Amino acid sequence: MNIDNLVVAGCSFMEGGCLAKTHNKELDNYLSTKEQEDLRFSSLLSKKLNSKEINLASAGGSNHLGIRRIFEWINDNQDKVNSSLFILGLTEIFRKEKYSRVTQEYIKWRSTVFFDGDNEVNSWDKLIPDSHKFKAYIKENKYLDDLLNYAKVDIELFTDTDYEFSYLSQQLNLLNAYIEKLGGKFIVFGAMLELDEGEVANQFNIKGELTSDNLNFYTFPGGYECWKSYISTYNKYFTISDHPNAEDDRILSELIYEYIDTII
């Protein structure tokens, strides 16, 4: 398969956001936006593959967002799918995406704030990290209290770990079938998503399983199913709240490059 396009989606881990030189908190070593784009995983891998980098990732984004953006790209570029490789780095399971009828936009919805010790959601900026037009509408129409109450009801009554993993499995397998039908290849791996015995998964009891028999699901050396868990095995400065650094992205690009040979 000739890979003309490398299409990558996910959250900030895949976007290359907050990319630094090291994980040492004592050093102020964050890279510029241009450096982040040049040194992120998708850029390095596209160079190895001699393909065009198409990065659809977005900071604070959900798995819903990543799947939707890949689906939309395919619909707009069906003639290119047979020469494209798609990679989705899975993020936190309780991040969601909603669509606002009033502002006609997708809203990043981060229910994970309820698992960060902020049960009252005092800062709604944590719940909705961007979508400034929607926020302005909420403030102007005095919907803030209603919005927060809705968020609490949503997480308490309509959010279940097993269901979320089952639904994600369905969406991934459907997307994979769609890509394969058009002649492309699809790789999935856990970026922020805890699929092994990681610290976050244990602390909040959100470990889950994906039905991945038909997926090209990448497992890291040592059997780790989450990029965060794998990074912690070789870098003593890495913590569960960290983003990958430039060296981590370089290592990932080499690992995935080797894995591609086994599926193409």
Residue, then its C-alpha position, 0 to 999 in steps of 0.5 A: m500500500n502506498i501511503d500518500n496521506l497520514v490522517v491523525a486524530g485525537c486530543s492534545f496528545m495527538e495534536g502535539g499540544c504542550l510539547a516540551k523538551t523534557h518532563n522535568k518540572e524544574l525546567d521551563n522548556y516548552l516548545s514554540t507552536k512551530e516546534q510542537e508541530d514539527l516535532r509531534f508524532s504525526s509530523l515525524l511519522s509522515k516524514k518516515l512514510n514520505s506522506k502528507e500529514i493531516n492532523l485533525a486532533s484538537a486539545g480537549g477533544s473526545n473520542h467522539l470528536g476524533i471519530r467524527r473528524i475522520f469520518e468527515w475527512i473520508n466523506d470529503n476525500q473518498d478518492k484518497v482513502n485507498s492511499s491513506l493511513f488513519i491513526l486515532g489516539l484514544t482519549e479519556i472515556f468520559r469526554k464527550e461531544k455535544y451539538s448546540r442547536v442555538t449556536q450551530e457548533y460542536i461543544k467539547w463536553r468534559s465530564t471528567v471534571f467530576f473525577d478530578g475532585d471538582n464535584e461542584v464544577n465550580s469552574w464551568d471552563k473545565l466542563i466546556p474548554d472552548s466554544h466561546k460563542f456557546k459560552a457567550y450565549i449561556k451567560e447572556n441568557k443566564y443558563l449557567d446554573d441550568l447547564l451545571n445541573y444538567a451536567k450533574v444529572d448527565i454524569e450521575l444518571f446517564t453515564d456508565t463505564d461499561y456502556e461507554f466502552s461498549y459504545l466506543s467499540q461499536q464506533l471504532n469497528l464501524l469506522n474501521a469497516y468503512i475505511e477498509k471498504l474504501g481501501g484504507k488502513f486504520i490504527v487505534f491505540g490508547a493515548m490518554l485512555e486507560l486500558d490497562e492497570g494505570e494509576v488513573a484507571n485504578q484511582f477512579n475505577i474507569k478501566g475498561e475493555l474494547t472489542s478490538d478483534n477486528l481492529n489494528f489495535y497497537t499495544f506498547p512494548g511490555g504489553y501496555e495498552c496506554w501511552k501514558s502507562y508506557i511512558s512512565t516505564y522509562n521516564k522517572y519525571f513523567t506523571i499522570s497529569d503530564h503530556p508526552n514530550a518531544e522524545d516520547d513523540r519521537i519514540l512513538s513515531e518509531l514504534i508505530y512505523e515498525y508496526i505499520d510494516t506488520i499490517i500493510 
